[in-house]
Every structure is written in structure tokens, then in C-alpha cells.
Amino acid sequence: MTTLSTYVNWSEKILNEHLKTEPSWLATCSKVNRYTRAGKDGKFIICPKCHQGGFVFHFSWSALSCQHCDTMIEKNQWKVTG
């Protein structure tokens, strides 16, 4: 039985691999602003420093530490897909 966390980890890995091979994909991303909402399925956000990403399920934070490069990034610096 597949759990939500297993699916999130799997899809995060696939998306990060795609970011490494297709850097032009980053150009279509917009930055997080005060109107950005995650929705029930969450949003995939991308670090502006290392271009790796992860899923978030809410935006009630002012800064977030990147899980990949350990850099503290302000909310409005993150890129969001879709």
C-alpha cells in the first residue's frame, strides 16, 4: 500500500532529476508571493540557489531552509511551479 509520503518522496526525486536535465524549465516558474496558495495537493517549490525543490502544503512561513543546500531563503525568493 502506497502512502502519501512515499508518493511525495518519489515525485520529488523525479522532479529534481528533471530540473538537472532541463534548466530551461526554470524559466516558466514564477516566484512565491502573498497570494500563492498550496491547495490540497501541495505545490512544488524550487530553491533559487541550488535549483532543487520540494513539496510544501502551506505558505504560512516567512523563510524556509532548503533541504538540499541548507540555505535559509526568504519566502518571496522561492520559485513555484504551475
N, C-alpha and C positions, 0 to 999 in steps of 0.2 A: 504494500500500500504506500503510495507516494504522498508525502505531506507537503504542505505549503512551503516550509523552509527548505526542503530538498529541491523543490521546483525553483525557488528563488535563487538558491546557490547555483544550480545547474544553468539557469538562464543568464545569471550574472557572469558566469565563466564564458559562456558563448558570446555574449555581447562584448566583453572585454577583449576576447580574441579577435572579434570583428573590428574593434577600434584600432588594434595594432596593424591590421592589414589594409584598412580603408580609412586613412586620415581625412579624406575629403568629406566623409560622413559628418565630421565635427562641424563643418561649416553650416549645416542645416539646423543645428541646435540653437536654442535661444537661452538667454540667461534667466535664472530664477528671479522673480520679482515678488512684490507683496500680494499679487493676485494669483500666483501659482498655487494650484491645488493638486493633491496627490490622487484623489479618487479612491475607490475601494480596492483597486488592484495595485496601487502604488505607482511611483514614477522612477525611472532610471535617471540618475544624475551623474554627471561626469566632472571629475576634478580638472580645474584649469591648469594645474601644474604637471601632473603625470599622465593625464588623459585616460585614466582608468575610472571605472564607475561602480555604482552600487544602487540598490533599490532603497527608497525611503517611502514611508507610508503616511507621513505628515510633515508639515513645514513649520512647526511651532518651535523653531530654534533660530538663534541669531548667527551662529557659526558652528561648523562641523569639522571634525578631524577626518582627513582622508584615511581610509583603511589600508591603502596601498603605499602611500609615501609619507604618512604620519604628519602631514602639514595641516595646520589649522586654517581653514578657509571660511571667509565671511559668506553669508547666505547668498547675497546678490552676485557673487563671483562664480558660483556653480553653474554649469550648463545643464539644461534639461532637454530630454528628447520629446518629440511629439508636441 
